[in-house]
Amino acid sequence: TNTMTKTMMLSKTFSARTKFHTLPHLLIALSYFHSTATTHGLNIALLTGSTRTSSPPTVLHPRVNAYIHQSLQQRGHNVTHIDPKDFPLLEKPYFAYPPGKAPSKLQEIHSILSDADGYVCVTPEYNHSPSPALLNILNHFGSSTFSFKPSAIVTYSAGQWGGTRAAVALRTTLSELGCLPVSAMIHIPKAQEVLDRDGNININTSSSNTDNKHDDPEQWQKYCGRCFSQFEWWAEATRCHREVADPFDESPVFVKSPDQRNAP
């Protein structure tokens, strides 16, 4: 069969190139071999970072969130929105509760995050930083919830910089949580001009500038696709690896105190 042929080919490859010739390694490699020909829909948690409801300035997060949500769905993924409005200001994180004793809403969101293959974080920029609303979501959970999965960063603004400084600051937080952000990020400057209220690219049919990429849906799709393709590559890779190896075996969850991470 095709599967047997692939397994034999991979067995010869591993025998020739590595001393780690074990069944788990072969299974991992076979998963990657299969994934090159098959697109798997991912379970993606979309964490957003604004609770604003009134203007001025223009409330931008509904249109940006809608555009990213729709873009991911169009790529064949299952997307669950994690809304910052569902969280109070942090008083007690999820991991501080005894097992099964966390509030039901917090337990529900923890299950969504735990089952996700990766995380896409969308945030405006407040004082050169990610929004407090997004950080409040992340701080409700420990790294064991997010670890060994990728993340992607999307920022936006009403001005010309598109939230880039917030994006750089957010990379540190996501890395500490163990969901390493992919290299390519998405920045949407002047989001009120780029997107309409429903999250569609504004197409200026009256424009005489044929070189303007600002209102070209295909250019935006290509631009976002660079980030999403990196994210998908890592999410598929980590999902395949988790099927044959528990990443927490050699990197266990801290269950007592922060000094568990200290050097001897």
C-alpha positions in Angstrom: 0.0 0.0 0.0 1.0 3.7 -0.3 1.3 3.9 3.5 3.7 0.9 3.7 5.7 2.3 0.8 6.1 5.6 2.6 7.0 3.9 5.8 9.7 1.8 4.1 11.1 5.0 2.4 11.1 6.8 5.7 12.7 3.9 7.5 15.6 3.8 5.1 16.0 7.6 5.4 16.1 7.5 9.1 18.5 4.6 9.1 20.9 6.4 6.8 20.7 9.9 8.4 20.1 9.5 12.1 20.8 7.1 15.0 17.4 7.8 16.5 15.7 5.1 14.5 12.6 4.5 16.6 8.9 4.0 15.9 7.8 7.4 17.3 10.3 9.2 15.0 9.0 7.3 12.0 5.4 8.1 12.9 6.3 11.8 13.3 8.0 11.8 9.9 5.1 9.9 8.3 2.7 12.5 9.7 4.8 15.3 8.0 5.0 13.3 4.8 1.2 13.0 4.8 0.6 16.6 5.7 2.5 17.8 2.6 -0.3 16.5 0.5 -3.3 17.1 2.8 -4.5 20.3 4.3 -5.8 19.8 7.8 -8.2 22.4 9.4 -6.9 23.7 12.6 -8.7 24.6 15.8 -7.7 28.3 16.3 -8.4 30.4 19.3 -8.8 34.1 18.3 -7.9 36.3 21.2 -8.9 39.9 20.8 -8.0 42.9 22.8 -10.5 45.7 22.9 -13.6 46.4 24.9 -14.4 49.8 23.5 -18.0 50.6 22.6 -18.1 54.3 21.7 -16.2 56.9 19.8 -14.4 59.2 19.2 -11.9 57.9 18.0 -13.5 55.4 15.7 -14.0 52.0 17.3 -12.0 49.7 15.0 -11.9 46.3 16.7 -15.1 44.9 15.3 -14.0 45.3 11.7 -10.5 44.1 12.3 -11.7 41.1 14.3 -14.2 40.2 11.6 -11.6 40.4 8.8 -9.1 38.2 10.6 -11.9 35.7 11.6 -13.2 35.5 8.1 -9.7 35.2 6.6 -8.9 32.2 8.8 -12.2 30.5 8.1 -11.7 30.9 4.4 -8.4 29.0 4.8 -10.4 26.1 6.2 -9.9 26.5 9.9 -12.3 26.3 12.9 -12.1 29.6 14.7 -13.3 30.4 18.3 -13.4 34.0 19.4 -12.1 34.6 23.0 -13.7 38.0 23.9 -12.1 40.1 26.6 -15.5 41.2 27.7 -16.0 37.7 29.2 -13.2 38.4 31.8 -13.3 40.4 34.9 -10.1 42.2 36.0 -7.7 39.5 37.2 -8.3 38.6 40.8 -7.6 34.8 40.7 -6.1 33.0 37.8 -7.4 29.7 36.5 -4.4 27.7 37.9 -5.0 29.0 41.4 -8.2 27.1 41.7 -8.3 23.4 42.8 -9.1 21.1 39.9 -12.7 21.4 38.9 -13.4 24.4 41.1 -12.8 27.3 38.7 -15.9 29.3 37.7 -17.7 27.6 34.8 -17.0 30.4 32.3 -13.3 30.3 33.1 -13.3 26.5 32.9 -15.0 26.7 29.5 -12.5 29.1 28.1 -9.6 27.1 29.5 -10.9 24.0 27.6 -11.1 26.0 24.4 -7.5 27.3 24.8 -6.2 23.8 25.8 -7.8 22.2 22.8 -6.6 24.8 20.3 -3.8 24.1 17.9 -2.6 27.7 18.0 -3.5 31.2 18.9 -4.0 34.4 16.9 -3.9 37.5 19.0 -5.4 40.8 17.8 -4.6 44.0 19.6 -4.7 47.7 19.2 -1.7 49.7 20.5 -2.1 51.6 23.8 1.0 53.7 24.8 3.3 51.5 22.7 2.0 48.4 24.4 -0.6 45.6 23.8 -4.0 46.4 25.2 -4.7 45.7 28.9 -7.8 43.7 27.8 -5.7 41.2 25.9 -3.1 40.9 28.6 -5.9 40.3 31.1 -7.0 37.3 29.1 -3.5 35.8 28.9 -2.7 36.5 32.5 -5.7 34.4 33.6 -3.9 31.2 32.5 -0.5 29.7 33.0 2.0 28.6 30.4 0.9 25.0 30.6 -2.3 26.1 28.8 -0.5 27.6 25.8 2.8 25.8 25.6 4.2 23.9 22.6 1.9 25.6 20.1 2.4 28.6 17.8 0.9 32.0 17.9 0.4 34.8 15.4 0.2 38.6 16.1 -2.2 41.0 14.5 -2.1 44.7 15.4 -4.0 47.8 14.0 -4.3 51.5 14.5 -6.0 54.6 13.2 -2.6 56.0 12.4 0.2 55.1 10.1 2.1 52.6 12.2 -0.5 49.9 12.5 0.3 49.0 16.1 3.8 47.7 15.4 5.3 48.7 18.7 2.5 46.8 20.5 3.3 43.8 18.4 7.0 43.8 19.4 6.1 44.0 23.1 3.5 41.2 22.8 6.2 38.8 21.4 7.8 38.6 24.9 4.6 37.7 26.6 3.6 35.0 24.1 7.1 33.5 24.3 7.0 33.3 28.0 3.7 31.5 27.8 5.3 29.0 25.5 3.3 29.7 22.3 6.1 31.1 20.3 5.0 33.8 17.8 5.8 33.3 14.1 8.2 35.7 12.5 5.7 37.4 10.1 3.2 39.7 11.8 0.1 41.5 10.4 -0.1 45.3 10.9 -3.1 47.2 9.7 -2.5 51.0 9.6 -5.4 53.4 9.1 -7.8 50.5 9.7 -10.8 52.7 9.4 -9.9 53.3 5.8 -8.7 49.8 4.9 -11.7 48.0 6.3 -15.5 48.7 6.2 -17.7 48.0 9.3 -18.3 44.4 8.2 -14.6 43.6 8.0 -14.3 43.8 4.2 -11.5 45.6 2.3 -12.7 49.1 1.2 -12.4 49.2 -2.5 -12.2 52.8 -3.8 -13.6 52.4 -7.3 -13.2 56.1 -8.0 -9.4 56.1 -7.4 -7.3 56.9 -10.4 -4.2 55.5 -8.9 -4.0 52.0 -10.3 -0.8 51.3 -8.3 -2.6 51.8 -4.9 -2.4 48.5 -2.9 -4.2 50.1 0.0 -7.6 49.0 -1.3 -6.7 45.8 -3.1 -8.2 42.7 -1.4 -5.7 40.4 -3.2 -2.7 42.3 -1.9 -4.1 42.1 1.7 -4.8 38.4 1.3 -1.2 37.9 0.1 0.2 40.0 2.9 -1.8 38.2 5.6 -1.1 34.9 4.0 2.6 35.1 4.8 1.8 35.2 8.5 -1.0 32.6 8.3 1.1 30.2 6.3 3.9 30.3 8.8 1.4 29.9 11.6 -0.2 26.9 9.9 3.1 25.2 9.2 4.1 25.3 12.9 0.6 24.5 14.1 0.4 21.4 11.9 3.9 20.3 12.9 3.3 20.7 16.7 -0.1 18.9 16.4 1.5 16.0 14.6 4.3 15.8 17.2 1.8 15.9 20.1 0.2 12.8 18.7 3.3 10.7 19.3 5.1 12.5 22.2 3.9 14.3 25.3 5.9 17.5 25.4 5.4 17.8 29.2 7.3 14.6 29.9 10.6 16.4 30.0 9.2 19.9 30.6 6.7 19.3 33.4 4.2 21.8 34.6 5.1 23.8 37.7 2.6 22.8 40.4 4.2 24.2 43.6 6.0 27.5 43.3 8.0 29.6 40.8 11.3 28.4 42.3 10.8 25.1 40.6 12.4 26.7 37.6 15.5 27.7 39.5 18.9 26.3 38.7 20.3 23.8 41.3 
